[in-house]
């Protein structure tokens, strides 16, 4: 497996590989601190494409002034080992100055969607996400890019961006990977102490409660949301950011759950903000 540091190197590699008859390139954008959820994405890319690039870049523009950019976990050697074991051919690990050259003044913003769910509580977050992913897609020119369902609001923003800009990359979404007790895997889980780790299960319990009610035939959004809020009320140490039932394409609230509707939650457990979700079947 090769490690490249510049856009020019990544683009040259991608074009060479895509120039081979029948070959395709998959990209897995990450901020590092890779776990089993990322491993699933890399395996999916390796299955669906002839060549796989994994980007490892902690993107400063998607962090707010009081967020955890400085302490975000950085485990580059372990990340590279995992990426190679799961089938990656290249790791793209640029510095900040490579992705944001001095004087850079161009950003990508998906209007409307960027102000909903996580974007509402983290102003500017999705502008940073859309900008860096656009840069990565332009650099790698992949046939497909792979993302996790856990970041469902991000997926909605990026799908719209790719469609609006006609970038030509297929967006592939892979299922949430969970711990045996149901907690959605996240690089931020390492911030949780033992008590907070137990409290964090409130998010997955709310998701399971909603799924169970939908499976039993309930479709009214007010009833489903009330049930989820009741789950959170059982753990007052967890501070809810949002509990929403929305159209996955627009992130706008809906009154009735239909197949493809997104149930999404975000909450603070101690000083750590976690998210979870489910797609209505």
N, C-alpha and C positions, 0 to 999 in steps of 0.2 A: 504494500500500500504506500502511496506517495503522499507527502504533505506539501501543499503549495500555499504561498503567502500573498500572491498578488492576483488581481483580476485578470491581468494579461495571461498569466500561467494557467489559471482555471479555464479561461475562454479557449486558449490554444488546445488544452487537453480535451475539452468537450467537443470542439470542432473536429479534432482528429478522430475521436471515437465515433462521433455521429457520421463521419464521412465513410466509415466502414459499412459495407452492404448489410442492411438489416439490423444495424446496431442502434440502440436507443440509450439515452442518458437519463437517469433519475437523480433528483436532488432531495436531500433531507436537510432542511435548515434547522439548526439548533443553536442554543446558547451554551452548550456544553453541560457538564454535570449529568452525563448520560445515565439513564436507568433502563429498566426493562421496557418501558413505553417507547423510548427511542429505539431500542433494539428491534421492537416490532416494526417500526417505520422503516428501518434499514433493511430488515429481512423482506418486507413487502416490496421495497424498491429493487432489491436484488432479484426477487422473483419476477417482477414486472419489466425490468430493464436489463440491458446487457452490461451497462456500466453504472456505477453509483458513486456520487459525490456527497459527502456529509460536510456541511459548514459548521464551524464552531466559532461563534462570535457573540460576545456579550454586548448587546447593542445599547449604547448609552442613551439614544434618543427615545427609547420607549420607557425609560424610568423617569418618574417625577422627582422633584427636588428633595422630597423626604422619603424616597423609596430606597431599595436595598442594592443599588448598583455596586457600591464599593465592596459589600460583603457577599455578593452573589457567588455561590460556590464555583471555583475554577479548578478542574481536575483533568488537565489536558492529557497527561500520559495515560491515565486510566480510560479516558474518553477514546483516545486513538486505539487502544487495545480492544475496546468493545466494538468500535466501528469496524475494525479489520476483521474481528471474529464473526461479525454478522454479515459480512460481504461487501463492505465499502472498498472502493478502489482508490479513492482520493479523499483526503481531508483538506478542506479549504479553511485556513486559520489566519485571516488577515488581522492587521493591527487597525486601531481606530482611524489612523491617518490614511490608510488604504481605502477604507469605506467612506470616510468623510474627509476629503482633501481640504487643506487650508482654504478658507474662504467659501466653502461649499454653501450654497444658498437655495438649493432645490430640494423640495420635499414632496411626498405624495400624500394626499388626503382624500379619503373616500367620504364625501359629505353625507350627513345623515346617519349612516351606520356607525360612524366613528364616535358618535355622541351617545350611543346606547349601550346598555349593560356595563361591561368593564370600562368602556369609553366615557360613560357618564360619571363614574366615580374616580376615573384616572384620566383627567383631561390631557390630551396630547398623546396618550399611550398608543392609540391605533395609528396616528400619523407616523410615529416612530416605527411601528411594526410594518405598515404598508411601505414606507420608504426603504427600509433595509431589505424587505423581501423583494421589492421591485429591483433593487440593486443586485441582489443575488440571482434573480431570474435573468436579468440582462447579462450578468457576468457569465453564468453557467450555460445559458440557453438550453435548459433541460427539456426533454419531451414531457416529463411528469415531475411534479413536486409533491412530497408526502408530508402530511400534517396529522396531528392527533385530534380526535374528537373532543378531548378534554378542553381544548381551547376553541370551543364551538363558535363563540362570538368572533374570534380572530379569523376562523375559517370563513365565516360569512363576509367579513370585510375583504379578505384576500380573494375569494371567489369573484366578488364584484370588481375588484381592482383588475384582476386578470382579464375578465370579460370586457371591462370598459377600455382598457389599454390594448386589447387585442394582442396579448403577449404570446399566445400560442402554446402555453404550457398547460397540460392537464393537471388539475388539482385533485389529488387522491387523499381521502380521509380514512384513517384507520381507527379502530375502536379504542375506547379507554382501557388501559391496563390497570388492574387493581391489586392491592395487597390481599392476602387471604381473608382478612377481616372486612374488606370492602373499600378501604381508603384508596382513592385515586392516586396513582403514582405522580409525584411532582418533585422537581429538584428542590423545592422549598420545604419539603417534609423534614429535611435534616435540621431545620430550625426549631422543630417542636421538641419540648421536653416530654417526659413520660406522661404527665398529667394532660398536657395539651394534645399529645398523640391520641389519647383516649377521647378527649373532647372533639377532636377533628372528625371522628366517625359520625358526628351529627349530620354532616353534609351528605354522606352516602346513605345514612338512614332516611333522610328526607327524600333522596332520589328513589330509594327502594319503596318508600311509602307511596310516592306518586305513581311509580310503575305498577304497584299492586292495585291501586284504585283504578288506573286506566285499564288494566287487565280484567278487572271486575266489571267494566263497562262505563265507568264514570268519565265524562268528557267535559263537564262544566269547569271552566278555568277558575272561577271563584271558589268552588269546592276543593279543587286540587290544590290551589295555593293556600287555602286555609288549613288543609291537612299538613302541608309542608311546614307552615308557620308553627303549627302545634308541636311538631317534632323539635323545632329549634327552641321553642318555649321550655322544653324539658331540660335544656342545657343553657342556662342564662349566661354562663361565662363566654359563650360564643356570640360574637356581635355580628348580626346579619348586615351584609352590604346590600344584596338584592335577592329576591326570590321571584322569578318571572316565568311566565309561559308565553312564548313568542313565536312568530313566524321565523323560521331559520334563515330565510333569504333576506328579510327586511329588518329583523330584530324588533319588530313592532309587536306590542301585546295583542293577544287574541282572546276571544271570549269562549271559544270552544276548541278543545284539543282534537286535531286530526292527524292522520299519518304524516310524519315528517315534522310535526311541531316540536320545538325545542323547549324543554324544561331546564332552567339553568339557575344555579345558586352560587353566591359568593359570600364569604364570611371571614371575619377575623378571629383567629384562634391565638390568643396571646398577641404577639406582635406580627404574626404571620397571616397573610391573606391567602386563602385557598378558594378554589373553584371546583365545581362538579356539575354534571348535567346528564340528561337522558333525552333520547329522541323517541317520540311517541311512535309506536309500531302501528 
